[in-house]
Amino acid sequence: LPPLGVFFKFGCGVEFWICLILTFLGYLPGIIYAVWVITK
């Protein structure tokens, strides 16, 4: 799950909630955002 990696890196912050919403809207946008945020 993409939000899980973001949660482990940033906690329950804005990045996590954005990733969670994008994952609910479509799995691919959640993955893309998670990779972008974690590697940023």
Secondary structure, 3 states (H helix, E strand, C coil): CHHHHHHHHHCCCHHHHHHHHHHHHCHHHHHHHHHHHHHC
